[in-house]
Amino acid sequence: MSVDLGMPATPPAPLAERRQSRQLMVGSVPVGGGAPVSVQSMTTTLTANVNATLQQIAELTASGCQIVRV
């Protein structure tokens, strides 16, 4: 059994061709020019609460986030 979500069967044609951008480095992270998308994450704990902050860092790492020093 399938449910119709009202989504089009195929995506619409692009309005214009995407141009190739130049790649630049932000610290050690490549941006643009075919580089993978980078997402920055932050902890929400008080950094004085070391155990809670390390726990959040461990959870981010377990979810696939990588630590990159810039």
C-alpha positions as CSV (number, residue, x, y, z in Angstrom):
1,M,0.0,0.0,0.0
2,S,1.4,3.4,-0.9
3,V,0.4,6.8,0.3
4,D,0.2,9.8,-2.0
5,L,2.1,12.7,-0.4
6,G,1.3,15.1,-3.2
7,M,5.0,15.2,-4.3
8,P,5.8,15.4,-8.0
9,A,7.0,12.1,-9.5
10,T,10.2,13.7,-10.9
11,P,11.9,17.0,-9.9
12,P,11.1,19.9,-12.3
13,A,13.8,20.9,-14.8
14,P,16.3,23.5,-13.5
15,L,15.7,27.1,-14.4
16,A,19.3,27.6,-15.5
17,E,22.5,25.6,-15.6
18,R,24.5,25.8,-12.4
19,R,27.9,27.4,-13.0
20,Q,31.0,25.8,-11.6
21,S,32.3,27.8,-8.6
22,R,36.0,28.2,-7.6
23,Q,37.1,26.2,-4.6
24,L,38.6,28.2,-1.7
25,M,39.9,27.1,1.6
26,V,38.5,28.3,4.9
27,G,41.3,27.3,7.2
28,S,41.8,23.6,6.3
29,V,38.2,23.2,5.0
30,P,37.6,23.3,1.2
31,V,34.5,25.3,0.2
32,G,32.9,25.4,-3.3
33,G,34.2,23.9,-6.6
34,G,32.7,20.5,-6.0
35,A,33.8,20.1,-2.4
36,P,31.4,18.3,-0.1
37,V,29.0,20.5,2.0
38,S,30.5,21.5,5.4
39,V,28.2,22.1,8.4
40,Q,29.4,23.6,11.6
41,S,28.1,22.3,14.9
42,M,28.2,23.8,18.4
43,T,27.6,22.6,21.9
44,T,24.8,24.1,24.0
45,T,26.4,23.5,27.4
46,L,28.3,25.8,29.6
47,T,32.0,25.1,28.7
48,A,32.7,25.2,32.5
49,N,30.6,22.0,32.7
50,V,33.3,19.9,31.2
51,N,31.5,16.5,31.5
52,A,28.4,17.8,29.8
53,T,30.4,19.4,27.0
54,L,32.4,16.3,26.4
55,Q,29.2,14.3,26.3
56,Q,27.8,16.5,23.6
57,I,31.0,16.3,21.6
58,A,30.9,12.5,21.9
59,E,27.3,12.5,20.7
60,L,28.1,14.8,17.7
61,T,31.0,12.5,16.8
62,A,28.8,9.4,17.1
63,S,26.3,11.0,14.7
64,G,29.1,11.4,12.1
65,C,30.4,14.9,12.7
66,Q,34.1,15.3,12.3
67,I,36.4,17.6,14.3
68,V,38.3,19.9,12.1
69,R,40.7,22.4,13.5
70,V,40.9,25.7,11.6
